[in-house]
Amino acid sequence: MKNSQFFLRSGLVILVLLLFISPVSAWSFSRWAGPAEGAELQPGSTVTAGYTISFSSFESGETFDSEDSLVMYTDLSNPQWIVTKTEEINEEPVTSSLANRQAAQVRLDGWSLSFSKKQFTVDVALTGTVPALNESGEILVLRLQELDPEAETVYGTLKKKSALVVVPTPEPTVAPVTPEPEIVIEITPEPVASPVTTMTPTKKQTYTPGPDPVMVCSMLAGLILVAGLCRRYR
């Protein structure tokens, strides 16, 4: 019973130690020359980055597993990768090309990196364009990781460099104010009536009527009668 408790406690202690002790990697990431973490980038701008991956089985005692692979990925548009390996041979640096590719992802097979008792570096140059997003958001400038044969990330090997794409907020479009059509009211003056000229009737000349003809005849007849009587009595 005591032995089982001892082994149980020992197992728990070993498990805790394994959780807190970082595994030793066969490679290290350094010399990042690109946008700072969280940097703000404008859509369409050009991004240039570079970094170094160092392998030293002399110092770490670890050799890159030939069945694993080293995978590099970016969210940049039209990315171009140039990957070279440099090692010293007879105290002279010798450089060879590992990849020169235009793709979102580049994979380096383990057989090209698995060397025991060697020290060499892999230099990576990356160029690309900040993608045009519909709205501001984060992109991966670089994701570097070692994958095992099952395409699972080897613990402690994930390296990420991200940036923020800032999409300018379009200014609200102000609709042009169309002036209301001016209503022109034409007032036609009423025709002025010609002043009525009051015609004063011309006063006709009034003539005094002469004696009535009957009266004249009567008077003549009387005169004739009187004249006849005068002659008679003479």
Secondary structure as GFF3:
##gff-version 3
##sequence-region A 1 234
A	DSSP	alpha_helix	2	20	.	.	.	ID=ss1
A	DSSP	beta_strand	27	33	.	.	.	ID=ss2
A	DSSP	beta_strand	39	41	.	.	.	ID=ss3
A	DSSP	beta_strand	46	56	.	.	.	ID=ss4
A	DSSP	beta_strand	69	73	.	.	.	ID=ss5
A	DSSP	beta_strand	77	89	.	.	.	ID=ss6
A	DSSP	beta_strand	92	101	.	.	.	ID=ss7
A	DSSP	beta_strand	105	109	.	.	.	ID=ss8
A	DSSP	three_ten_helix	110	112	.	.	.	ID=ss9
A	DSSP	beta_strand	119	129	.	.	.	ID=ss10
A	DSSP	beta_strand	137	147	.	.	.	ID=ss11
A	DSSP	beta_strand	159	165	.	.	.	ID=ss12
A	DSSP	alpha_helix	213	232	.	.	.	ID=ss13
###
